[in-house]
């Protein structure tokens, strides 16, 4: 394929200009980049019969399902410029005979570092304290009422043990944290403790969730699971969510400059946690990756 790549018409669906630049650099002057005139499913379906390769849209706004697969049986490749393939019907494309590729591990270091930074922010109430100071207050005493223990004193539970959480384990251990994990099966190459999910939840002061969206993980963390966490536990979500709906974010006023929400301790935070969630739990989530959530009304992992 490499020798013939320049003769292909490549449909780039992602809106990220950096990805288009990377594709152009890889193809060179002989390649042909195709962009949809508008970001709608109808336009994508019109273009599919006349292209050879598709660079998918990692945001999920332009999904590639069974209807698109029926129009793209001639395609040579679907390339997802990211890790998650929740917005691509892999079974439908496999039936059409079209390979689907992703970039596993491509963002593992970035997401793991974000998870550590988000946890540190929550441990020290950095976002809250910054907002207090910008409002003209000096929270030297009140911040001590917000469970500001050292990060190294906290027990960290990792839900999932792929590239991201393996890196998280090393980062949190460097701070002196006791780290354990849960996954479908124990990893014989890891010295960390493998625990059942419920056991892990009951002993985790910090819970880091980094799992792909599958039938097994859909709704993995709900009201029952959150209730098992210790009081004042921190939840850091780096997982993906369903492509059909956005997660049920707590309502709040003003722009969300920082994704951390503390539901009980901050008098200036007007956010309302989802129904049945413990209000002693602090929530933090990647703003660009929806959470793994159960069907509407059956849980509150969002």
Residue frames relative to the residue before (quaternion, step in Angstrom):
aa qw qx qy qz dx dy dz
X 1.0000 0.0000 0.0000 0.0000 0.00 0.00 0.00
X 0.6095 0.5942 -0.3704 0.3717 3.59 0.99 -0.79
X 0.6876 0.4992 -0.2975 0.4354 3.56 0.92 -0.85
X 0.7405 0.3993 -0.2179 0.4947 3.59 1.13 -0.53
X 0.3894 0.7719 -0.4542 0.2152 3.57 1.28 -0.08
X 0.6421 0.5703 -0.3303 0.3916 3.58 0.99 -0.79
X 0.6719 0.4964 -0.3040 0.4578 3.61 1.14 -0.44
X 0.5782 0.6143 -0.3691 0.3900 3.57 1.24 -0.10
X 0.3381 -0.6676 0.6187 0.2393 3.50 -1.30 0.53
X 0.1348 -0.8250 0.5487 0.0104 3.55 -0.57 1.21
X 0.2301 -0.7740 0.5810 0.1018 3.53 -0.61 1.20
X 0.1290 -0.7956 0.5908 0.0365 3.58 -0.56 1.19
X 0.1747 -0.8294 0.5270 0.0622 3.57 -0.42 1.23
X 0.6027 0.5718 -0.3775 0.4090 3.60 1.05 -0.58
X 0.4332 -0.7082 0.5019 0.2427 3.54 -1.09 0.76
X 0.4964 0.6654 -0.4235 0.3625 3.59 1.28 -0.11
X 0.3597 -0.7618 0.4893 0.2255 3.63 -0.44 1.12
X 0.5914 0.5834 -0.3751 0.4114 3.61 1.09 -0.58
X 0.6410 0.5178 -0.3302 0.4605 3.58 1.05 -0.69
X 0.6310 0.5187 -0.3381 0.4674 3.58 1.00 -0.76
X 0.6314 0.5239 -0.3312 0.4659 3.58 1.00 -0.80
X 0.6560 0.5142 -0.3128 0.4554 3.57 0.95 -0.88
X 0.6393 0.5121 -0.3246 0.4730 3.59 1.02 -0.78
X 0.6482 0.5162 -0.3184 0.4604 3.60 0.93 -0.87
X 0.6556 0.5090 -0.3165 0.4593 3.58 0.95 -0.85
X 0.6698 0.5059 -0.3006 0.4529 3.57 1.02 -0.81
X 0.7056 0.4591 -0.2565 0.4750 3.57 1.01 -0.86
X 0.3090 -0.7468 0.5284 0.2601 3.56 0.95 -0.86
X 0.7632 -0.4037 0.2617 0.4314 3.55 -1.31 -0.07
X 0.6394 0.5543 -0.3367 0.4131 3.60 1.13 -0.47
X 0.5985 0.5948 -0.3619 0.3964 3.57 1.20 -0.33
X 0.2589 -0.7432 0.5965 0.1578 3.53 -1.32 0.22
X 0.1635 -0.7954 0.5809 0.0565 3.55 -0.56 1.23
X 0.1360 -0.7785 0.6106 0.0524 3.57 -0.90 0.97
X 0.1076 -0.7857 0.6084 0.0318 3.54 -0.92 0.98
X 0.4553 -0.6628 0.5030 0.3168 3.64 -0.93 0.73
X 0.5126 -0.6637 0.4527 0.3029 3.56 -0.95 0.87
X 0.7680 0.0192 -0.0262 0.6396 3.56 1.19 -0.57
X 0.4810 -0.6934 0.4636 0.2700 3.56 -1.08 0.71
X 0.3754 0.6913 -0.5201 0.3327 3.54 0.38 1.32
X 0.6090 -0.5676 0.4120 0.3704 3.55 -1.20 0.56
X 0.6210 0.5637 -0.3452 0.4211 3.56 1.02 -0.74
X 0.6660 0.4902 -0.3033 0.4735 3.58 0.94 -0.86
X 0.6259 0.5326 -0.3403 0.4570 3.59 0.98 -0.77
X 0.6705 0.4970 -0.3067 0.4576 3.58 0.90 -0.87
X 0.6224 0.5333 -0.3385 0.4622 3.59 1.09 -0.63
X 0.7120 0.4709 -0.2535 0.4549 3.58 1.03 -0.79
X 0.5590 0.6692 -0.3853 0.3021 3.59 1.03 -0.74
X 0.6757 0.5066 -0.3426 0.4117 3.69 0.77 -0.77
X 0.7469 0.4191 -0.2110 0.4711 3.59 1.15 -0.51
X 0.6597 0.4588 -0.3328 0.4935 3.62 1.18 0.33
X 0.4326 -0.7217 0.4931 0.2211 3.55 -1.29 0.37
X 0.7831 0.1247 -0.0333 0.6083 3.57 1.12 -0.74
X 0.1564 -0.7758 0.6034 0.0979 3.57 -1.08 0.69
X 0.1844 -0.7126 0.6659 0.1215 3.54 -1.01 0.93
X 0.3502 -0.8080 0.4417 0.1713 3.54 -0.31 1.32
X 0.4988 -0.6327 0.5154 0.2919 3.52 -1.40 0.20
X 0.3033 -0.7960 0.4951 0.1711 3.58 -0.33 1.23
X 0.5869 0.5981 -0.3763 0.3953 3.61 1.17 -0.38
X 0.4652 -0.6988 0.4311 0.3307 3.60 1.21 -0.42
X 0.4918 0.6712 -0.4390 0.3389 3.60 1.20 -0.10
X 0.7512 0.2145 -0.1453 0.6071 3.56 1.16 -0.57
X 0.0765 -0.8318 0.5497 0.0111 3.55 0.17 1.28
X 0.2855 -0.7333 0.5943 0.1662 3.53 -1.29 0.44
X 0.0346 0.8441 -0.5267 0.0939 3.53 0.00 1.37
X 0.8050 -0.2888 0.2098 0.4738 3.52 -1.28 -0.40
X 0.6418 0.5259 -0.3376 0.4445 3.60 0.98 -0.76
X 0.6572 0.4863 -0.3099 0.4853 3.58 1.02 -0.78
X 0.6313 0.5443 -0.3370 0.4377 3.59 1.02 -0.79
X 0.6262 0.5414 -0.3388 0.4472 3.58 1.05 -0.70
X 0.7008 0.4446 -0.2556 0.4958 3.58 1.17 -0.60
X 0.7663 0.3915 -0.1825 0.4756 3.58 1.20 -0.41
X 0.2179 0.8117 -0.5171 0.1622 3.59 1.07 0.63
X 0.6528 0.5236 -0.3118 0.4500 3.59 1.18 -0.45
X 0.4890 0.6972 -0.4265 0.3046 3.60 1.23 -0.31
X 0.4190 -0.7140 0.5110 0.2315 3.54 -1.15 0.68
X 0.8152 -0.0478 0.0728 0.5725 3.58 1.10 -0.58
X 0.1475 -0.6968 0.6884 0.1373 3.51 -1.30 0.63
X 0.0734 -0.8071 0.5857 0.0122 3.59 -0.56 1.14
X 0.2025 -0.7626 0.6051 0.1060 3.55 -0.70 1.11
X 0.2852 -0.7854 0.5236 0.1661 3.64 -0.61 1.09
X 0.6812 0.3770 -0.2837 0.5597 3.55 0.90 0.96
X 0.6615 -0.5218 0.3701 0.3913 3.54 -1.31 -0.16
X 0.7351 0.4530 -0.2427 0.4422 3.58 0.72 -1.09
X 0.1332 -0.7844 0.6022 0.0653 3.55 -1.06 0.81
X 0.2413 0.8105 -0.5018 0.1819 3.58 1.17 0.60
X 0.7188 0.4411 -0.2470 0.4772 3.59 1.13 -0.55
X 0.6431 0.4444 -0.3224 0.5339 3.57 1.30 0.31
X 0.3267 -0.7290 0.5673 0.2001 3.58 -0.81 1.01
X 0.2286 -0.8258 0.5013 0.1203 3.55 0.16 1.32
X 0.6351 0.5369 -0.3397 0.4394 3.60 0.96 -0.77
X 0.6565 0.5087 -0.3131 0.4607 3.58 0.96 -0.87
X 0.6823 0.4685 -0.2953 0.4772 3.59 0.94 -0.83
X 0.6116 0.5334 -0.3576 0.4621 3.61 1.07 -0.63
X 0.6425 0.5130 -0.3167 0.4730 3.56 1.02 -0.80
X 0.6704 0.4789 -0.2870 0.4888 3.57 1.16 -0.65
X 0.5037 -0.6841 0.4041 0.3391 3.57 1.28 -0.11
X 0.5489 0.6056 -0.3918 0.4224 3.58 1.23 0.40
X 0.3677 -0.7375 0.5173 0.2309 3.62 -0.72 0.99
X 0.1820 -0.7528 0.6251 0.0971 3.55 -1.19 0.73
X 0.0530 -0.8039 0.5924 -0.0077 3.57 -0.80 1.03
X 0.1288 -0.7621 0.6259 0.1039 3.53 -1.23 0.54
X 0.4656 -0.6633 0.5010 0.3039 3.60 -1.26 -0.19
X 0.1067 -0.8452 0.5200 0.0625 3.61 0.47 1.15
X 0.8217 0.2328 -0.1912 0.4838 3.53 -0.98 0.91
X 0.4518 0.7311 -0.4331 0.2717 3.57 1.23 -0.15
X 0.7877 0.2576 -0.1378 0.5424 3.60 1.07 -0.68
X 0.3248 0.7966 -0.4739 0.1879 3.58 1.26 0.14
X 0.6754 0.4934 -0.3079 0.4535 3.59 0.85 -0.92
X 0.6635 0.5150 -0.3102 0.4453 3.58 0.91 -0.90
X 0.6940 0.4696 -0.2882 0.4635 3.58 0.85 -0.93
X 0.6364 0.5225 -0.3358 0.4575 3.60 0.99 -0.76
X 0.6530 0.4952 -0.3186 0.4763 3.59 0.95 -0.81
X 0.6246 0.5237 -0.3436 0.4665 3.59 1.03 -0.73
X 0.6431 0.5308 -0.3317 0.4411 3.59 0.93 -0.87
X 0.6553 0.4950 -0.3125 0.4773 3.58 0.97 -0.81
X 0.6636 0.5045 -0.3053 0.4603 3.59 0.93 -0.91
X 0.6479 0.5134 -0.3203 0.4627 3.59 0.98 -0.82
X 0.6435 0.5133 -0.3218 0.4679 3.58 1.01 -0.80
X 0.6504 0.5120 -0.3160 0.4637 3.57 0.94 -0.85
X 0.6193 0.5438 -0.3311 0.4595 3.56 1.04 -0.78
X 0.6924 0.4700 -0.2767 0.4724 3.56 0.91 -0.93
X 0.6319 0.5479 -0.3372 0.4321 3.58 0.97 -0.83
X 0.7856 0.3171 -0.1405 0.5123 3.56 0.98 -0.89
X 0.3749 -0.7450 0.4732 0.2838 3.59 1.30 0.06
X 0.1307 0.8441 -0.5100 0.1017 3.56 1.05 0.79
X 0.6732 0.4941 -0.3070 0.4565 3.59 0.86 -0.92
X 0.6554 0.5088 -0.3062 0.4668 3.57 0.96 -0.89
X 0.6782 0.4928 -0.3003 0.4550 3.59 0.86 -0.95
X 0.6237 0.5345 -0.3374 0.4598 3.58 1.02 -0.75
X 0.6600 0.4988 -0.3067 0.4706 3.59 0.95 -0.87
X 0.6261 0.5382 -0.3348 0.4541 3.59 1.04 -0.76
X 0.6856 0.4809 -0.2880 0.4644 3.57 0.87 -0.94
X 0.6534 0.5056 -0.3172 0.4656 3.58 0.98 -0.77
X 0.6679 0.4650 -0.2967 0.4996 3.57 1.25 -0.39
X 0.6153 -0.5993 0.3274 0.3937 3.56 1.27 0.20
X 0.5886 0.5622 -0.3789 0.4404 3.58 1.25 0.26
X 0.2843 -0.7407 0.5878 0.1585 3.57 -1.25 0.49
X 0.1114 -0.8707 0.4771 0.0434 3.62 0.16 1.28
X 0.1300 0.8396 -0.5200 0.0885 3.59 0.98 0.76
X 0.7398 0.3809 -0.2195 0.5093 3.59 0.97 -0.81
X 0.6843 0.5128 -0.3009 0.4221 3.60 0.83 -0.96
X 0.6101 0.5623 -0.3739 0.4145 3.62 1.05 -0.57
X 0.5986 0.5773 -0.3588 0.4239 3.60 1.19 -0.52
X 0.6320 0.5283 -0.3244 0.4651 3.58 1.26 -0.29
X 0.6418 0.5605 -0.2952 0.4323 3.58 1.29 -0.02
X 0.5772 -0.6279 0.3806 0.3574 3.62 1.00 0.79
X 0.2202 0.8075 -0.5133 0.1894 3.57 0.74 1.07
X 0.1163 0.7943 -0.5798 0.1389 3.57 0.65 1.11
X 0.5975 -0.5433 0.4398 0.3929 3.53 -1.24 0.44
X 0.5891 -0.5845 0.4250 0.3614 3.54 -1.11 0.68
X 0.6588 0.5462 -0.3124 0.4124 3.58 0.96 -0.84
X 0.6274 0.5421 -0.3384 0.4449 3.59 1.22 -0.32
X 0.6449 0.5647 -0.3066 0.4138 3.58 1.22 -0.34
X 0.3931 -0.6836 0.5687 0.2339 3.52 -1.18 0.74
X 0.1872 -0.8084 0.5549 0.0595 3.56 -0.72 1.12
X 0.1158 -0.7802 0.6129 0.0464 3.55 -0.88 1.01
X 0.1900 -0.7885 0.5801 0.0756 3.56 -0.82 1.02
X 0.1727 -0.7630 0.6164 0.0901 3.57 -0.74 1.07
X 0.7447 0.1848 -0.2046 0.6078 3.52 -0.28 1.34
X 0.0595 -0.8090 0.5846 0.0124 3.57 -1.04 0.72
X 0.2632 0.7502 -0.5486 0.2587 3.52 0.75 1.16
X 0.8271 -0.2239 0.1563 0.4913 3.55 -1.24 -0.44
X 0.6795 0.5074 -0.3054 0.4330 3.59 0.87 -0.94
X 0.7513 0.4058 -0.2404 0.4617 3.59 0.67 -1.04
X 0.5445 0.5630 -0.4189 0.4594 3.60 1.16 -0.27
X 0.6656 0.4705 -0.2976 0.4971 3.56 0.98 -0.81
X 0.6052 0.5483 -0.3540 0.4559 3.59 1.04 -0.72
X 0.6267 0.5538 -0.3415 0.4289 3.58 0.94 -0.87
X 0.6794 0.4835 -0.2962 0.4657 3.58 0.87 -0.93
X 0.6632 0.5117 -0.3121 0.4482 3.60 0.94 -0.86
X 0.6957 0.4608 -0.2874 0.4701 3.59 0.85 -0.92
X 0.6250 0.5327 -0.3451 0.4545 3.59 1.03 -0.68
X 0.6043 0.5676 -0.3543 0.4326 3.58 1.09 -0.66
X 0.6747 0.4546 -0.2819 0.5086 3.58 1.22 -0.48
X 0.5923 -0.6026 0.3544 0.4005 3.59 1.26 -0.01
X 0.4204 0.7222 -0.4605 0.2993 3.60 1.22 0.21
X 0.3997 -0.6396 0.5975 0.2722 3.51 -1.28 0.58
X 0.0705 -0.8361 0.5433 -0.0294 3.60 -0.45 1.24
X 0.0289 0.7558 -0.6536 0.0276 3.55 -1.06 0.89
X 0.1858 -0.7996 0.5633 0.0934 3.58 -1.21 0.30
X 0.1811 -0.7306 0.6381 0.1622 3.49 -1.40 0.25
X 0.1105 0.7622 -0.6304 0.0977 3.55 -1.09 0.77
X 0.7294 -0.4266 0.2810 0.4550 3.57 -1.25 0.10
X 0.7933 -0.0125 0.0262 0.6082 3.55 1.09 -0.69
X 0.5783 -0.5879 0.4212 0.3776 3.61 -1.11 0.54
X 0.3600 -0.6995 0.5747 0.2254 3.54 -1.21 0.61
X 0.3368 -0.7831 0.4806 0.2058 3.63 -0.34 1.16
X 0.6449 0.5322 -0.3253 0.4417 3.60 1.20 -0.39
X 0.6666 0.4934 -0.2974 0.4731 3.60 1.26 -0.22
X 0.3822 -0.7196 0.5379 0.2163 3.54 -1.08 0.81
X 0.5037 0.6559 -0.4250 0.3681 3.61 1.25 -0.09
X 0.5388 -0.6177 0.4643 0.3354 3.56 -1.22 0.51
X 0.2337 -0.7297 0.6260 0.1453 3.55 -1.01 0.88
X 0.0165 -0.8207 0.5696 -0.0416 3.59 -0.73 1.07
X 0.5675 -0.5476 0.4783 0.3865 3.55 -1.25 0.38
X 0.6546 -0.5593 0.3303 0.3867 3.57 -1.07 0.72
X 0.6899 0.4837 -0.3073 0.4424 3.62 0.73 -0.97
X 0.6447 0.5106 -0.3215 0.4693 3.59 1.00 -0.78
X 0.6407 0.5245 -0.3238 0.4577 3.56 0.98 -0.82
X 0.6562 0.5268 -0.3158 0.4383 3.57 0.90 -0.92
X 0.6860 0.5173 -0.2988 0.4153 3.58 0.86 -0.92
X 0.7641 0.3489 -0.1848 0.5101 3.59 1.19 -0.48
X 0.5827 0.6106 -0.3615 0.3961 3.62 1.22 0.20
X 0.2699 -0.7447 0.5926 0.1466 3.55 -0.76 1.10
X 0.7486 0.1531 -0.1013 0.6371 3.56 1.26 -0.53
X 0.0938 -0.7851 0.6114 0.0317 3.57 -0.83 1.01
X 0.0830 -0.7866 0.6117 0.0147 3.57 -0.70 1.12
X 0.1279 -0.8091 0.5728 0.0305 3.57 -0.57 1.18
X 0.1635 0.7685 -0.6002 0.1499 3.58 -0.65 1.14
X 0.2858 0.7416 -0.5427 0.2718 3.54 0.12 1.34
X 0.5059 -0.6160 0.4902 0.3527 3.60 -1.16 0.45
X 0.4961 -0.6279 0.4969 0.3358 3.57 -1.23 0.35
X 0.1666 0.7530 -0.6153 0.1630 3.54 -0.57 1.23
X 0.6915 -0.4323 0.3447 0.4649 3.56 -1.28 -0.02
X 0.6461 0.5289 -0.3180 0.4491 3.60 1.11 -0.63
X 0.7631 0.3838 -0.2029 0.4787 3.60 1.01 -0.76
X 0.4839 0.6592 -0.4506 0.3582 3.60 1.20 -0.21
X 0.8277 0.0760 -0.0956 0.5477 3.58 -0.58 1.15
X 0.2516 0.8123 -0.4965 0.1744 3.58 1.21 0.44
X 0.7774 0.2063 -0.1029 0.5852 3.59 1.00 -0.85
X 0.0962 0.7975 -0.5855 0.1096 3.56 -0.57 1.19
X 0.8040 -0.2797 0.1933 0.4878 3.55 -1.26 -0.35
X 0.6458 0.5269 -0.3325 0.4413 3.59 0.94 -0.82
X 0.6869 0.4877 -0.2856 0.4569 3.55 0.92 -0.93
X 0.6452 0.5176 -0.3252 0.4582 3.59 0.96 -0.81
X 0.6372 0.5433 -0.3295 0.4362 3.58 1.07 -0.71
X 0.6258 0.5486 -0.3400 0.4379 3.60 1.20 -0.39
X 0.5507 0.6301 -0.3966 0.3774 3.60 1.18 -0.39
X 0.5592 -0.5854 0.4535 0.3728 3.61 -1.13 0.52
X 0.6287 -0.5121 0.4032 0.4243 3.61 -1.20 0.36
X 0.8324 0.1783 -0.1734 0.4953 3.56 -1.13 0.81
X 0.3128 0.7475 -0.5284 0.2535 3.60 1.12 0.51
X 0.3195 -0.7184 0.5873 0.1921 3.55 -1.25 0.55
X 0.1354 -0.7816 0.6056 0.0632 3.58 -0.94 0.91
X 0.0575 -0.7827 0.6196 -0.0118 3.56 -0.70 1.14
X 0.1230 -0.8301 0.5437 0.0110 3.54 -0.46 1.26
X 0.0008 0.7884 -0.6145 0.0295 3.55 -0.69 1.14
X 0.4656 0.6962 -0.4250 0.3433 3.58 1.27 0.37
X 0.4848 -0.6493 0.5057 0.2959 3.53 -1.33 0.23
X 0.3295 -0.7580 0.5338 0.1788 3.54 -1.26 0.32
X 0.7201 -0.4168 0.3201 0.4531 3.54 -1.33 -0.05
X 0.4792 -0.6782 0.4793 0.2841 3.56 -1.10 0.65
X 0.6437 0.5705 -0.3301 0.3890 3.61 1.15 -0.43
X 0.8052 0.0962 -0.0534 0.5827 3.60 1.10 -0.60
X 0.4741 -0.6256 0.5282 0.3238 3.53 -1.26 0.39
X 0.5806 -0.5839 0.4182 0.3835 3.62 -1.11 0.52
X 0.5345 -0.6357 0.4593 0.3150 3.55 -1.22 0.54
X 0.1036 -0.8178 0.5647 0.0402 3.57 0.22 1.24
X 0.5249 -0.6062 0.4826 0.3522 3.57 -1.07 0.69
X 0.4855 -0.6708 0.4774 0.2939 3.56 -1.05 0.78
X 0.0962 0.7850 -0.6079 0.0705 3.57 -1.05 0.72
X 0.4315 -0.6790 0.5239 0.2798 3.53 -1.25 0.34
X 0.7621 0.3633 -0.2643 0.4663 3.56 -1.16 0.58
X 0.6444 -0.5398 0.3767 0.3893 3.57 -1.27 0.27
X 0.4044 -0.7017 0.5339 0.2429 3.57 -1.11 0.74
X 0.0729 -0.8307 0.5517 0.0129 3.59 0.20 1.24
X 0.7735 0.1496 -0.0840 0.6101 3.59 1.14 -0.62
X 0.4413 -0.7588 0.4120 0.2442 3.59 -0.72 1.02
X 0.5466 0.6349 -0.4153 0.3544 3.63 1.17 -0.07
X 0.0997 -0.7798 0.6165 0.0435 3.54 -1.04 0.82
X 0.0683 -0.7590 0.6455 0.0513 3.61 -0.89 0.92
X 0.2880 -0.8483 0.4258 0.1272 3.53 -0.26 1.30
X 0.7874 0.3701 -0.1804 0.4589 3.57 1.07 -0.56
X 0.7571 0.4717 -0.2267 0.3911 3.56 0.89 -0.88
X 0.7187 0.4581 -0.2620 0.4527 3.58 1.05 -0.63
X 0.3353 -0.7644 0.5103 0.2073 3.62 -0.48 1.11
X 0.6795 0.4934 -0.2996 0.4528 3.60 1.13 -0.47
X 0.6153 0.5371 -0.3473 0.4609 3.60 1.27 -0.18
X 0.1888 -0.8221 0.5326 0.0700 3.57 -0.54 1.18
X 0.3654 0.7514 -0.4900 0.2486 3.57 1.20 0.25
X 0.2404 -0.7570 0.5959 0.1182 3.54 -1.14 0.74
X 0.3682 -0.7446 0.5009 0.2431 3.64 -0.57 1.04
X 0.6108 -0.5388 0.4133 0.4072 3.60 -1.17 0.44
X 0.6558 -0.5293 0.3660 0.3947 3.56 -1.20 0.57
X 0.8408 0.2147 -0.1947 0.4573 3.54 -1.18 0.82
X 0.5375 0.6009 -0.4332 0.4030 3.62 1.20 0.07
X 0.5132 -0.6276 0.4867 0.3254 3.55 -1.10 0.72
X 0.3291 -0.7742 0.5059 0.1906 3.58 -0.67 1.04
X 0.5672 0.5615 -0.4169 0.4350 3.60 1.19 0.25
X 0.6034 0.5582 -0.3529 0.4469 3.55 1.28 -0.01
X 0.2981 -0.7383 0.5807 0.1698 3.55 -0.94 0.93
X 0.2046 -0.8078 0.5495 0.0603 3.53 -0.92 0.97
X 0.0449 0.7768 -0.6268 0.0403 3.55 -1.01 0.82
X 0.0411 0.8196 -0.5680 0.0621 3.58 -0.87 0.88
X 0.5620 -0.5818 0.4657 0.3587 3.53 -1.18 0.63
X 0.4022 -0.7559 0.4491 0.2554 3.63 -0.55 1.04
X 0.7237 0.4380 -0.2593 0.4661 3.62 1.10 -0.52
X 0.7219 0.3532 -0.2466 0.5416 3.60 1.23 -0.03
X 0.3807 -0.7430 0.4951 0.2407 3.61 -0.43 1.14
X 0.5419 -0.6378 0.4501 0.3114 3.54 -1.19 0.57
X 0.5138 -0.5695 0.5234 0.3711 3.53 -1.30 0.32
X 0.0306 0.8352 -0.5433 0.0793 3.56 -0.37 1.20
X 0.4881 -0.6365 0.5027 0.3224 3.56 -1.15 0.55
X 0.6831 -0.4328 0.3463 0.4755 3.61 -1.21 0.08
X 0.6659 -0.5391 0.3360 0.3913 3.54 -1.08 0.76
X 0.8242 0.2317 -0.1947 0.4787 3.54 -0.90 1.04
X 0.7018 0.4719 -0.2844 0.4516 3.61 1.19 -0.18
X 0.8077 0.0588 -0.0558 0.5840 3.59 1.18 0.23
X 0.3250 -0.7698 0.5202 0.1765 3.57 -1.23 -0.01
X 0.3414 0.7141 -0.5402 0.2858 3.57 1.00 0.71
X 0.4797 0.6440 -0.4620 0.3765 3.58 0.06 1.27
